[in-house]
Amino acid sequence: MQKEFKMLQILDTDGNIVKGQKTPKLRDEELKNLYRWMLRLRVYDALAIKLNRQGRLGFYAPLGGQEACQIGAMAALRKTDWLFPSYRDLGAAMYHGWPIADTFKWSRGQIGGMKIPEDVNMFPPQIIIAMQTIHAAGAGWKFRLKGEDHVAITFFGDGATSEGDFHEGLNFAAVNNAQTIFFNQNNGYAISVPLRKQTKSETIAQKALAYGMKGVRIDGNDIFAVYTAVSEAAERARKGEGPTLIEAVTYRLGPHSMSGDDPTRYRPKSEEIEWKEGKDPVKRFRLYLEKKGLWTEEWEKEIEQEMKAEISAAINEVQKAPIGEVEEIMEYVYDEMPAELKRQHAEVLSWKEAK
């Protein structure tokens, strides 16, 4: 039985390969594309925060600092695999194909914001903490029953591991040998509650032992460690070897959400500086690429400008799109509207006509 949960690190904080470790077999263009996506998320996050403060976005949970987790994980999977994200995983969703404009519609509560394009295998971002773990467990079970060569991956924070749905999801997946990857982004805080006040376990990864599944602990700010761990977990799942729990140790640079959270009230400034300046996943990967001659300042500026233009076009498109009417909320819940909802729907329409 697995006894140790040492943290896997391949790329150190200075952009060097850790002695004895091997990098994933990726071509130079693939490496550059990973960095391009990480930088795009960093730009997206900064601009989304500004848009929220301007009142042009609704709910938004900053993802800055967790770029390696989301991009490294999704890059290791196939387009045909299924994603079950939380509200902080818009980066993973965009990499998997969800359009930027749709992330804005979702945030603003506009009509169509929960509608996922037919060619994108994902569920809408889950707001209820840890519920997506159950959905991913069910999908992974379905893949095994049908003999399908797909994997389901779900992302969640450390706070989710204190919820009942987390335990139900893992237990169900393990018992049924589901083709599911449970990816925990352990950023140290469930809003303002530190991990030490949530669990007595030394690691989240070791919780896998109770369910009889593989547990892995990695440096979540090391994109190579993320890519490797998810690749191996996906391979095990496709071979019928069951689910995996991955604990990626990371840090959110911003607040829990833009809904009034102030991290300075519960996180020491020295801790924030340590993670931002010494462990930043974007900076770490940039240093690696620079040493390989694959990065230039001019190239980075080009990516930033492209992303800013893309975001500007997307938010302008969304602001011109229909917001949606009250009755449409009822029309998209059921395939066939129940009698009580029909009554309420008619009541709304008559109220609008009377106005």
C-alpha positions in Angstrom: 0.0 0.0 0.0 1.1 3.5 -0.8 2.7 5.1 2.3 4.5 8.2 1.2 3.2 11.3 -0.6 6.4 13.2 -1.5 5.7 16.2 -3.7 6.7 15.7 -7.3 8.7 18.7 -8.7 10.4 18.6 -12.1 10.9 22.3 -12.8 12.3 24.3 -9.8 11.6 27.9 -9.0 14.6 29.1 -11.0 13.5 27.4 -14.2 15.9 24.5 -13.9 15.2 20.7 -14.2 15.4 19.0 -10.8 18.2 16.5 -10.7 17.0 13.0 -11.5 13.8 14.2 -13.1 12.8 14.1 -16.7 10.6 16.6 -18.7 7.6 15.4 -20.6 8.3 14.6 -24.3 7.1 17.9 -25.8 8.3 19.6 -28.9 9.5 23.2 -28.8 6.3 24.5 -30.4 4.2 22.6 -27.8 6.3 24.2 -25.0 5.8 27.6 -26.5 2.0 27.0 -26.8 1.8 26.0 -23.1 3.5 29.3 -22.2 1.3 31.2 -24.6 -1.8 29.8 -22.8 -0.4 30.5 -19.3 0.3 34.1 -20.3 -3.1 34.4 -21.9 -4.7 33.3 -18.6 -2.6 35.8 -16.7 -3.8 38.6 -19.0 -7.4 37.4 -18.9 -7.4 37.3 -15.1 -6.1 40.9 -14.8 -8.6 42.3 -17.3 -11.5 40.3 -15.9 -10.8 41.8 -12.4 -10.9 45.3 -14.0 -14.1 44.5 -15.9 -15.7 43.3 -12.6 -14.7 46.5 -10.8 -16.2 48.5 -13.7 -19.5 46.7 -13.3 -19.1 45.0 -16.7 -18.8 41.5 -15.3 -20.8 39.7 -12.6 -19.3 37.0 -10.4 -15.7 36.4 -10.9 -13.2 34.2 -9.0 -9.6 35.2 -9.8 -7.4 32.4 -11.2 -4.0 34.1 -11.2 -1.3 31.9 -9.7 -3.0 28.6 -10.8 -2.3 28.8 -14.5 0.1 25.8 -14.5 -2.5 23.6 -12.8 -5.2 24.4 -15.4 -3.2 24.5 -18.6 -0.8 21.7 -17.7 -3.7 19.4 -16.8 -5.8 20.0 -19.8 -2.8 19.9 -22.2 -2.2 16.3 -21.0 -5.7 15.2 -22.0 -7.6 14.8 -25.2 -10.2 16.9 -26.8 -12.6 14.0 -26.4 -12.2 13.8 -22.6 -14.7 15.5 -20.4 -14.1 18.5 -18.1 -16.1 19.2 -14.9 -14.9 22.6 -13.7 -15.6 24.8 -10.7 -16.1 28.5 -10.9 -12.3 29.2 -10.7 -11.4 27.0 -13.6 -12.3 29.2 -16.6 -8.8 28.8 -17.8 -9.1 25.0 -18.1 -12.5 25.5 -19.8 -11.1 28.0 -22.4 -8.1 25.7 -23.2 -10.7 22.9 -23.7 -12.6 25.1 -26.2 -15.0 27.3 -24.3 -15.1 30.7 -26.0 -14.0 33.7 -24.0 -17.3 35.5 -24.9 -19.2 32.6 -23.3 -17.2 32.9 -20.1 -18.4 36.5 -19.9 -22.0 35.6 -20.6 -21.8 33.0 -17.8 -20.4 35.6 -15.4 -23.0 38.2 -16.3 -25.9 35.8 -16.1 -26.8 36.4 -19.7 -28.9 34.1 -21.9 -26.8 31.3 -23.3 -24.2 31.7 -20.6 -24.7 28.1 -19.4 -25.0 26.6 -23.0 -21.8 24.8 -23.9 -20.9 24.5 -27.6 -21.6 21.0 -29.1 -17.9 20.4 -29.8 -16.7 21.2 -26.3 -16.9 18.3 -23.8 -17.5 20.0 -20.5 -20.2 20.8 -18.0 -20.9 24.5 -17.0 -18.7 25.7 -14.1 -20.1 24.5 -10.8 -20.9 27.0 -8.1 -22.0 24.5 -5.4 -18.7 23.5 -3.7 -17.6 19.9 -4.6 -20.8 18.9 -6.5 -18.8 18.5 -9.7 -16.8 15.7 -8.2 -20.0 13.5 -8.2 -20.8 14.4 -11.8 -17.2 13.5 -12.8 -17.4 10.2 -10.9 -20.6 9.4 -12.8 -19.2 10.3 -16.2 -16.1 8.2 -15.5 -18.2 5.2 -14.5 -20.2 5.6 -17.7 -17.0 5.5 -19.8 -16.0 2.3 -18.1 -19.4 0.6 -18.6 -19.6 1.6 -22.2 -16.0 0.6 -22.9 -15.2 4.2 -24.1 -11.7 5.4 -24.2 -12.5 8.7 -22.4 -11.5 10.3 -19.1 -13.4 12.7 -16.9 -11.4 15.3 -15.0 -12.8 17.6 -12.3 -11.1 20.5 -10.6 -11.8 21.7 -7.0 -10.1 23.6 -4.2 -9.0 22.5 -0.8 -12.2 23.7 0.8 -14.1 21.2 -1.3 -12.4 18.3 0.5 -14.4 19.3 3.6 -17.7 18.8 1.8 -19.7 15.5 1.7 -19.9 15.5 -2.1 -16.1 15.2 -2.3 -16.1 12.0 -0.2 -19.2 10.6 -2.0 -17.6 11.3 -5.4 -14.3 9.6 -4.6 -15.9 6.6 -2.9 -18.3 6.1 -5.8 -15.5 6.4 -8.4 -13.2 4.0 -6.6 -15.9 1.4 -6.0 -16.9 1.5 -9.6 -13.4 1.8 -11.0 -14.4 5.0 -12.8 -12.2 6.6 -15.4 -12.0 9.8 -13.4 -9.2 12.2 -12.4 -9.9 14.3 -9.2 -7.6 17.3 -9.5 -7.4 19.3 -6.2 -5.9 22.8 -6.5 -4.7 23.2 -3.0 -4.2 27.0 -2.7 -4.1 26.9 1.0 -7.4 28.6 1.8 -11.1 27.9 1.7 -11.9 31.6 1.3 -10.3 32.8 4.6 -10.0 29.4 6.3 -6.5 27.9 6.1 -6.0 24.2 5.4 -4.8 23.5 8.9 -8.2 24.3 10.2 -10.0 22.0 7.8 -8.1 18.8 8.1 -5.6 17.0 10.4 -4.2 15.1 7.4 -0.7 16.1 6.5 -1.7 16.1 2.8 -4.9 15.9 0.8 -3.3 13.3 -1.5 -3.3 10.8 1.3 -7.1 10.9 1.5 -7.0 8.6 -1.5 -5.9 5.7 0.7 -9.3 5.6 2.4 -11.0 4.9 -0.9 -8.4 2.5 -2.3 -7.3 4.7 -5.2 -4.0 6.2 -6.3 -3.0 9.5 -4.6 -0.4 11.9 -6.0 1.1 15.1 -4.6 2.7 17.6 -6.9 4.1 21.1 -7.2 1.1 22.8 -8.7 3.2 25.8 -9.9 5.4 23.4 -12.0 3.7 22.8 -15.3 5.8 19.8 -16.0 4.8 18.1 -12.8 1.2 18.8 -13.6 1.4 17.5 -17.1 3.2 14.4 -16.0 0.8 13.6 -13.2 -2.3 14.0 -15.3 -0.8 12.1 -18.2 0.0 9.2 -16.0 -3.4 9.3 -14.3 -5.2 9.4 -17.6 -3.2 6.4 -18.8 -4.1 4.4 -15.7 -7.8 5.3 -16.2 -7.8 4.3 -19.8 -6.2 1.0 -19.0 -8.9 0.2 -16.4 -6.8 0.9 -13.3 -9.3 3.2 -11.8 -9.4 6.9 -10.6 -6.7 9.1 -9.2 -6.6 11.9 -6.7 -4.0 14.6 -7.5 -3.2 17.2 -5.0 -1.5 20.2 -6.7 0.1 22.5 -4.1 -0.5 26.1 -5.5 -1.6 29.6 -4.4 -4.2 32.1 -5.6 -2.5 35.5 -6.0 -5.8 37.4 -5.7 -8.9 37.3 -3.5 -11.2 34.2 -3.3 -13.7 36.1 -5.4 -14.5 39.7 -6.4 -17.5 39.6 -4.1 -16.0 41.5 -1.2 -13.2 39.2 -0.1 -10.1 40.9 1.2 -7.1 38.4 1.6 -5.0 40.9 3.5 -7.2 40.3 6.5 -6.3 36.6 6.8 -3.0 36.1 4.8 0.3 37.5 5.9 2.0 39.8 3.4 5.2 37.9 3.6 3.4 34.8 2.4 1.9 36.5 -0.6 5.3 38.0 -1.6 7.0 34.6 -1.3 4.5 33.0 -3.6 4.2 35.9 -6.1 7.9 36.6 -6.4 9.5 33.2 -5.7 7.1 30.6 -6.9 5.1 32.2 -9.7 4.3 29.5 -12.3 4.4 31.8 -15.3 7.7 33.3 -14.3 9.2 29.9 -13.6 8.2 28.5 -17.0 9.4 31.7 -18.7 12.9 31.3 -17.2 13.0 27.7 -18.5 12.0 28.7 -22.0 14.4 31.7 -22.0 17.3 29.3 -21.1 16.3 27.1 -24.1 16.2 30.1 -26.4 12.4 29.8 -26.9 11.3 33.1 -25.2 11.8 36.8 -26.1 10.3 39.9 -24.6 9.0 40.9 -28.0 7.1 37.6 -28.3 5.6 38.0 -24.9 4.4 41.5 -25.7 2.7 40.2 -28.9 0.8 37.6 -26.9 -0.3 40.1 -24.3 -1.6 42.5 -27.0 -3.4 39.7 -28.9 -5.1 38.6 -25.7 -6.1 42.2 -24.8 -7.6 42.7 -28.2 -9.4 39.3 -28.0 -10.9 40.2 -24.6 -11.9 43.7 -25.7 -13.8 42.2 -28.7 -15.4 39.5 -26.6 -16.8 41.9 -23.9 -18.1 44.3 -26.5 -19.8 41.4 -28.3 -21.4 40.2 -25.0 -22.6 43.7 -24.0 -24.4 44.0 -27.3 -26.0 40.5 -27.0 -29.5 40.0 -25.5 -29.5 39.8 -21.7 -32.5 37.5 -21.7 -36.1 37.8 -20.4 -37.4 36.5 -17.1 -39.6 33.9 -18.7 -36.6 32.4 -20.5 -35.2 31.2 -17.2 -38.2 28.8 -17.0 -38.0 27.8 -20.6 -34.5 26.2 -20.4 -34.9 24.2 -17.2 -37.0 21.2 -18.4 -37.4 19.5 -21.7 -41.1 19.6 -21.1 -42.3 22.3 -18.7 -44.2 20.9 -15.6 -47.7 22.1 -14.8 -46.6 24.4 -12.0 -43.9 26.0 -14.0 -46.3 26.5 -16.9 -48.6 28.4 -14.5 -45.8 30.6 -13.3 -44.6 31.1 -16.9 -48.1 32.3 -18.0 -48.3 34.5 -14.9 -45.0 36.3 -15.9 -46.2 36.7 -19.5 -49.5 38.2 -18.4 -47.7 40.5 -16.0 -45.5 41.8 -18.8 -48.5 42.3 -21.1 -50.3 44.3 -18.4 -47.3 46.6 -18.1 
